[in-house]
Amino acid sequence: MQIKDLLPIGSVVLLKEGQKKLMVFGIMQTDAGAENAEYNYIGVMYPEGNVGEELQFLFNHEDIAEVFHRGYEDEERNEFLKQLEGIYKDLENGKTETETETE
């Protein structure tokens, strides 16, 4: 999955074998508790929203069974995705996060 193909925040999805819809509120997330495992998204239950950290769910694009609503997209989001793509390319090429942030 390419970064440019990620769903925007505010998107509402149902995961495979899921019972409850989730609303995406973040992309490209790292789970510090699981050896820094990376996930495409973090979501909260819809329509309840964020009711605590224990009810925030990390998942990947391939885990999504259905997209009910696609979140807001504009030029600011497109620019953010370009910057994020650049950071990940730099990291793949051996630059550290600190080197990438200072450029």
N, C-alpha and C positions, 0 to 999 in steps of 0.2 A: 504494500500500500504506500502510495506517495503522499507526502504531507499535503499537497494541494488538493487531494481527494477527500480529506477528512471532513466530516460533517461540522457545521458551525455550532457554537454554543447556542443553547435554546432548542436544539433539535430534540424531538421526542421519538424514542425507539422502543421496541420490544426485543429482548434478547431471545435467542433460541432456547426453547424450553422454559422461557420466563413466564411468570404469572402477572407481573406488574410492569407497566410502562416506566421508562426512565427518561429524565431530561438531562442532556449533556450540559455540564457546566465547566468543563475543562478538556483540553486536548494535550497529547504528548506528556503523559504523567508518569512519574517514577514512584514505585512503591518501595520506600526505604526499608520497610519491614520484611521484604522478600528479596533480599540480596540485590536491591536496586533494579528489580524487574521493571521493564517499561511497558506501558499500555497506551493505546491510542486515545482512550477517553476515560473521564471520570463522570459519573452521573448520580443523580438523586431520584428518588421515587416521584412519579408524576401522578396526581397534581400536588402532593404534599410539599415537595421541595426539600430543602436542607433542614433536617430535624436532628442532626448530629452526625459526628464523624463515623459512628458505627453503622450508619445507613447510607454511606457513600460507597459506590461500587465502581471498581476499575474493570475495564473490558476493552476488547479489541474490535476492530471493524468486522472481522469475520464472525464475531459472536452475535451480530445483529441479524434478527430474522425479518424485521419489518421497520420501515421508517414511516412514522405517522405525520411528522411535521419536520420540515427543514428550517433551521434557525436563520437568523438575520445575517446577511452578507452585504458588505460594501467594500469600498476601496481600502479603507483602513484595515479590514480583515485580510484582504489580498496582500497588502504590504507586510502585515505581520507574518503571514504564511511564507512569503519570500525570505524574510529575515530568519525565520525558524529553519527553513530549508538550508540556508547558508550555514547556520550554526551546526546542523547535523552533518553537512558535507565536510566542514572543517574538522569536526570530531572524528569522522571516518578517515580523514587524511592525517590523523595523528596530533592535531592541535588539542591542547587542553581547554577546558571550559574557561579558565582565566585568560588564556591568550585570545580566545574567540571574543570574550566580553570586552577586552580592552581595545579592540580594533575599531 
